[in-house]
Amino acid sequence: MKREKPKNQIEAVLRHLNDFEKITSFEAFTEYGITRLSDKVYRLRKQGLNIISLPTITTNRYGDRVNYSTYKLINTILWR
């Protein structure tokens, strides 16, 4: 069964986080055309989701070191 298309970019990010637990700005752009991932993460955090930013360092195609954030959804279990 095929899933419905996300209604908006925030829903697309939330689905991606639920499916894969993390997302980068490159993934957001290539998969969903989202250019301002940090804004979508900010809005999801305001809705109460626990999303952390992990500093990520890699080397680009020119051999230069580049820094970016990987956003990870933390599922918190509340004990009663």
C-alpha positions as CSV (number, residue, x, y, z in Angstrom):
1,M,0.0,0.0,0.0
2,K,1.4,3.4,-1.0
3,R,1.6,6.2,1.5
4,E,-0.2,9.5,1.0
5,K,1.9,12.4,-0.2
6,P,2.9,14.7,2.8
7,K,0.7,17.7,3.1
8,N,3.6,20.1,3.7
9,Q,7.3,20.2,4.3
10,I,7.0,19.8,8.1
11,E,5.1,16.6,7.6
12,A,7.7,15.3,5.2
13,V,10.5,16.0,7.7
14,L,8.5,14.3,10.5
15,R,7.8,11.2,8.4
16,H,11.5,11.0,7.4
17,L,12.5,11.3,11.1
18,N,10.0,8.6,12.1
19,D,11.2,6.3,9.3
20,F,14.9,6.9,9.6
21,E,15.5,8.7,12.9
22,K,17.8,11.3,11.4
23,I,18.0,13.8,8.5
24,T,20.6,16.2,7.0
25,S,20.0,19.3,4.9
26,F,21.3,17.4,1.9
27,E,18.7,14.6,2.3
28,A,16.0,17.2,2.9
29,F,16.9,19.0,-0.3
30,T,17.4,15.9,-2.5
31,E,14.4,14.0,-1.3
32,Y,11.8,16.7,-0.6
33,G,13.1,20.0,-2.1
34,I,13.4,21.5,1.4
35,T,16.0,24.3,1.5
36,R,15.5,25.5,5.1
37,L,15.6,22.3,7.2
38,S,16.6,24.1,10.4
39,D,13.2,26.1,10.2
40,K,11.3,22.8,9.9
41,V,13.2,21.3,12.9
42,Y,12.6,24.5,14.9
43,R,8.8,24.2,14.3
44,L,8.8,20.5,15.2
45,R,10.6,21.3,18.4
46,K,8.0,23.9,19.2
47,Q,5.4,21.2,18.8
48,G,7.2,19.2,21.5
49,L,9.4,16.8,19.6
50,N,12.7,16.0,21.1
51,I,15.1,16.6,18.1
52,I,18.8,17.0,18.8
53,S,21.5,18.5,16.5
54,L,24.6,16.4,16.0
55,P,27.6,18.2,14.6
56,T,28.9,16.3,11.6
57,I,32.2,16.7,9.9
58,T,33.2,15.2,6.6
59,T,35.4,15.9,3.6
60,N,33.9,17.3,0.4
61,R,34.9,16.4,-3.2
62,Y,37.8,18.9,-3.1
63,G,39.3,17.4,0.0
64,D,38.1,20.3,2.2
65,R,36.7,19.7,5.7
66,V,33.0,20.7,5.9
67,N,30.7,20.9,8.9
68,Y,26.9,20.4,9.0
69,S,24.2,19.3,11.4
70,T,22.5,15.9,11.4
71,Y,19.1,16.2,13.1
72,K,18.1,13.1,15.1
73,L,14.7,12.3,16.6
74,I,14.9,11.1,20.2
75,N,12.0,9.0,21.2
76,T,11.5,9.5,24.9
77,I,9.6,7.0,26.9
78,L,7.9,8.5,30.0
79,W,7.7,6.1,32.9
80,R,4.6,6.3,35.2
